[in-house]
Amino acid sequence: MRKQKSVDDLAREEQALQHKLKQLKADKLKAQKKHDDRRRTLAGAAVLNHAQNHADFRETLAVILDEALSKPEERDYFKDFLATPTAVEPQAASSPALDQPRP
């Protein structure tokens, strides 16, 4: 004959299952964070590589980083990008005919 579980036994089992569920949820969040961090690392590497080979994109990235990074310790990682002039000075239209003095 099977012994019937007491209320205390069931309460202990419930507590153990709740603890196990909490641990599984924490593990899932940790794995998701690791996945997200890896994606960000790969995307960042691709963006930085593209910026090295495309000046126009490098300037755009410099503007984005300048706006997004406010802490000095964050900006230190991107000194090479933030040192790049981000604003293009408007230049007057130039034409060889306009550059020559009038007689």
C-alpha positions as CSV (number, residue, x, y, z in Angstrom):
1,M,0.0,0.0,0.0
2,R,1.3,3.4,-1.0
3,K,1.9,6.0,1.8
4,Q,0.0,9.2,1.2
5,K,2.2,12.3,1.2
6,S,1.6,14.8,3.9
7,V,1.0,18.5,3.4
8,D,4.5,19.2,4.6
9,D,6.0,16.8,2.0
10,L,4.0,18.4,-0.8
11,A,5.0,21.9,0.4
12,R,8.7,20.8,0.3
13,E,8.3,19.4,-3.2
14,E,6.6,22.5,-4.4
15,Q,9.4,24.7,-3.0
16,A,12.0,22.5,-4.6
17,L,10.2,22.7,-8.0
18,Q,9.8,26.5,-7.7
19,H,13.5,26.8,-7.0
20,K,14.3,24.6,-10.0
21,L,12.0,26.6,-12.2
22,K,13.7,29.9,-11.0
23,Q,17.1,28.4,-11.8
24,L,16.0,27.3,-15.3
25,K,14.6,30.8,-16.0
26,A,17.9,32.3,-14.8
27,D,19.9,29.9,-17.0
28,K,17.7,30.8,-20.0
29,L,18.2,34.5,-19.5
30,K,22.0,34.0,-19.1
31,A,22.1,32.1,-22.4
32,Q,20.0,34.7,-24.2
33,K,22.4,37.5,-22.9
34,K,25.4,35.5,-24.1
35,H,23.8,35.1,-27.5
36,D,22.9,38.8,-27.7
37,D,26.4,39.9,-26.7
38,R,27.9,37.7,-29.3
39,R,25.6,39.2,-32.0
40,R,26.5,42.7,-30.9
41,T,30.2,41.8,-31.1
42,L,29.9,40.4,-34.6
43,A,27.8,43.3,-35.8
44,G,30.2,45.8,-34.3
45,A,33.2,44.1,-35.9
46,A,31.4,44.1,-39.3
47,V,30.5,47.8,-39.0
48,L,34.1,48.8,-37.9
49,N,35.5,46.8,-40.8
50,H,33.2,48.5,-43.3
51,A,34.0,51.9,-41.9
52,Q,37.7,51.2,-42.4
53,N,37.1,50.6,-46.1
54,H,34.4,53.3,-46.8
55,A,35.1,56.9,-45.9
56,D,31.6,58.0,-46.3
57,F,30.3,55.3,-43.9
58,R,33.2,56.1,-41.5
59,E,31.9,59.7,-41.3
60,T,28.4,58.5,-40.7
61,L,29.6,56.2,-38.0
62,A,31.6,59.0,-36.4
63,V,28.4,61.1,-36.2
64,I,26.5,58.2,-34.7
65,L,29.2,57.5,-32.1
66,D,29.6,61.1,-31.2
67,E,25.8,61.4,-30.5
68,A,25.6,58.0,-28.7
69,L,28.6,58.0,-26.4
70,S,28.6,60.5,-23.6
71,K,30.9,58.9,-21.0
72,P,34.6,59.6,-21.5
73,E,35.5,56.0,-20.8
74,E,33.2,54.9,-23.7
75,R,34.5,57.6,-26.0
76,D,38.1,56.5,-25.4
77,Y,37.4,53.2,-27.2
78,F,36.5,55.2,-30.4
79,K,39.1,58.0,-30.3
80,D,40.1,57.2,-33.9
81,F,36.5,57.7,-35.1
82,L,35.6,60.7,-33.0
83,A,38.8,62.5,-34.1
84,T,37.5,62.4,-37.7
85,P,35.8,65.6,-38.7
86,T,32.1,64.8,-38.8
87,A,30.8,68.1,-40.2
88,V,31.5,68.9,-43.8
89,E,32.1,72.6,-44.3
90,P,30.0,74.0,-47.1
91,Q,32.2,75.2,-50.0
92,A,31.4,77.8,-52.5
93,A,30.7,76.5,-56.0
94,S,33.9,76.5,-57.9
95,S,34.2,76.6,-61.7
96,P,37.4,77.2,-63.7
97,A,35.6,80.0,-65.6
98,L,34.7,81.7,-62.3
99,D,38.2,81.4,-60.9
100,Q,39.8,83.4,-63.7
101,P,40.1,87.2,-63.3
102,R,38.1,89.3,-65.7
103,P,39.9,91.4,-68.3
